[in-house]
């Protein structure tokens, strides 16, 4: 599954997403790869996601990793799978 470092970087981004209130700010989370140099949390997640993609030979983009993790985090079941 996902590495712990990737998970922790994701949690930081998720916390920020839950705090936003406008569509303008939501749009920046749909372009993590473009905004990675502007925001430290984006950069950290980007690096961890790239490591995950390379290590497990996945054919995904960083944005797809983030979107998948965000969808799965809604279920709370995937955290148990992460630790196994």
N, C-alpha and C positions, 0 to 999 in steps of 0.2 A: 504494500500500500504506500502511503505517503510517509516521508521522513518526519521526524519530530521537529527539525528546524524549519521545514516547509510549513508544517502545521502551525507553529508559533508565529511565523511571519504572516500566515493567513489570518490568524486570530487578530493581529494588530490591524490589518486592513478591514476586517469585518467589523471591528469596534468602530472604526472611522465611518464606515458605511451606515451603520445604525444611527449615527449622530447627525447625518446630513438631512437637510429638510427641503432643499430645492433641487429641481431637475438639472440646473446648471452644474451643481457639484456632483450629482450622480453621473453625469456624462464623463467626468474625468476617470471614473472607475471602469469605464468601458474601453479605455485605451491605456492600460497599464504599461504596455511596451513603449508607447510614445512619451508618457509622463515619468518614466523611471528616473530620469536625471533631475527632475524637479522636486521629487518627494523622496525622503529617506525610506519610508515604509514601502513605497513602490519598488525602490531599488533593492531593498532586502528581499522582498518577495520574488522579484525578478531573478535574482541570483539563485535563490533556493529552488525556484521552479525550473530554471535552466539546468541546474545540477540534477534534479529529479528526472527531467526529460532525458538528459544524456545518460544518466546512470541506468535507468530502466529501459532505455531505447524506445521511448514513446514517440509517436508521430503526432505531437500536439503543439499548440502554441501556448505561450504563457497565459494569455487571456482565457483560453479553453480550460487550462488547469484551474485558474481562479474561479471561473463560472461553475465548473463541476464541483469544486470544493464548496462553493457557496450554496449550491443546490443541495448537496449532501449534508451540509451542516444544519439544514432545516430539520432533518430527521433525527439527529442526535444519536442514531444507531451506529453511524460510521466511526465515531470516536472509539467505540469498543473494537471495531475491526482494525483501526489504526494501531492499537496497542498490541494486537496479536501477532 
